[in-house]
Amino acid sequence: MLENIFRELSFEVVRVSQSPTVSYIVEDLVHLADRAQLTMLLDKFSVDWELVCTHQFASHVSQALVRHCGNFLCKR
């Protein structure tokens, strides 16, 4: 089920991360992401870093993504 959620999220993650309500859900989902899912989300956000880092709600998702990356730095 989580795979399906991330697959659907990949189409609209930047847009839905700008929503005051949905951004909290996306932020929680980031903490459940595996390496491949995290990479996909980062790729989607990399299209417009300025927007996702400065937007009132998307910036919290961006921060969660960066923090979650630390969980994979030492793991192979």
Secondary structure, DSSP 8 states (H G I E B T S, - for coil): -HHHHHHHHHHHHHHHTTSTTHHHHHHHHHTT--HHHHHHHHHHHGGGHHHHHHSTTHHHHHHHHHHHHGGGSS--
